[in-house]
């Protein structure tokens, strides 16, 4: 397996390409990051994922969590603190007063080890010590990316030696026209969620569950044009509570349709889906290293993120699915994207 640049924390970083007749997926062991996803459409290969062309771009002030594995805990934890079994823990505060996506040295910053590798599958692992970013307990996690024909599968596992929090996802930035091809407001989107988790002005979860009935955020049923949804609702950055059919373990959470006819269905066993319409892509306030790569410069609304996960900040809201992981338990998550054409 070829090295990809230098070592990080004493570990060699590798880049592996997974292949089928329809998909080619480049994966870096730094952050278990998706670097490119090429889909074959009418005999042309289209790279539908934002990413950088070299390891140096990720290491030299690259965008945090940029199509990477997110953890220890995806999304925000309000005020960067929580109580578990009578103990109070203070986390790295990297999003104003809050903790976001595992912190400044979350999984996206870690060099993963290669557990196994084939032409179509790659399993990576990393161990994070007790106290990392303020979290209790050591966690040992595995991430497997697998290509099955026109499907890209994401499988996550994790164990701990002390009660802790664990909720993982991938923060992919998707544009079905090609990552270089302008904004995604001409894409259509369906999300199978009838409620969202409300946030306050600082984006902290309040615990209230809001119905989308009659609202611009109602993306159920036939896929709706993102331009119209954004014009009516404003830029979208919200967690949907998915409406899983009774008795089902997996469900179709979202369908994204590009103007070129390429469809990406998102399936998951998770209860939530964070939807983000790339509202802050290209902002002048961000470091100049963030929003260009693989020969393209990206602008506002240049991608959509569809992130299956637990409902955010469940540690503070007892009526939410719990992110608590205890010794002897195994955290598991399985999601997959299916690429077809109209």
Protein Blocks (a to p, Z undefined) as FASTA:
>chain_A
ZZehjaeehiacdddddddfkbccdddfehpiafbdcddeehiacdfbdcdfbfklmmno
paehihiacdfbgcjdehhiaceehiacddddfehjbceehijklmklpccddfbdcfkb
ccddddddehiahiacidddddddddehjaccdddddddfbdcdddddddddcdfkbpkl
opfklpccddddfbdcdddfkopaehiacdfehiaklcghjaddfklmmmmnopaddddd
ddddehiabdcfbdcddfkopacddddfbfbdcddehlmgoiakbcfklmggehiacdeh
ibccddddddehklmomkbccfbdcehiacddddddddddZZ
